Amino acid sequence: MKKIILALALTVGLHAGSTISDKQLQRFIDGNYECLTVDTSKQKLTYYRSQEKIHEYAISSGKEGIGQHSGSYKTPLGLHCIKKKTGASSKIRSIFKRGINTGRIYTPGQPTCEDLILTRVIYLEGLEKGFNNGRDKKGKLVDSYSRGILIHGTNQESKIGSPASKGCIRMRNKDIINFYNNINEGTIIWIF
C-alpha cells in the first residue's frame, strides 16, 4: 500500500499542475481514503479503501495501447477522478448512447460489430493539466473527460483481460454493477 501512496505522490510531483486538491492528497497521506488503480500491463482495476484492497477486477484497456491524445484510441495515463456516474437503475446490458440509456437491451450472442457501452457509465476526468487535462504544450487535446474516457460494461466480455477498447476501461457487466454501487464520485484513479 505504501508503494501506491509513494507512486501517487511522485505522479503529482512529476506532472506539475496537477489539480488534485490538498484535501485529497492529505487523505492519501493519512491513509483514510478510497482509491482505484488501473494497471494496464496486467489489465486489472483494483479498489482500495483505507489501505485495504477491497476488490480486483479484470478489465480491457485501449487496444492501441496507452496515450494521452484525442483521437488516438489509447487509454490515458496518470491521475484521474470519477467525474460522474450514470445508469444506477438501468437493467444489465442496457445500451447507452452519449451517456443516455436508449431503452434497448443487448442480448449476449447477438451479432454486432459495434463496440457497445452497456449497463453503467462512469466518466473520468484527468487531474493533471497539460497531461490528461486540457491541452499539452503543443496545443493538442489531452483532456480525458473531453475525449470521452469512461469505465463501462461491454458486449465484448470475451476480450476482458486483454487490451481491446477504444481507450475506455471496459468491465464485465456484472462487475460494473458491483463496482458502480460501491464507488463514489470524486474517487481518485491512478492509471499506469
Secondary structure as UniProt FT lines:
FT   HELIX           2..14
FT   TURN            16..17
FT   HELIX           22..30
FT   STRAND          34..39
FT   TURN            40..43
FT   STRAND          44..49
FT   TURN            50..51
FT   STRAND          52..58
FT   TURN            63..64
FT   TURN            70..71
FT   STRAND          78..86
FT   TURN            88..89
FT   TURN            92..93
FT   STRAND          94..97
FT   TURN            98..99
FT   STRAND          100..105
FT   TURN            108..109
FT   STRAND          117..126
FT   STRAND          128..129
FT   TURN            130..132
FT   TURN            137..138
FT   HELIX           144..147
FT   STRAND          150..154
FT   HELIX           157..159
FT   TURN            160..161
FT   STRAND          169..171
FT   HELIX           173..182
FT   TURN            185..186
FT   STRAND          188..191
//
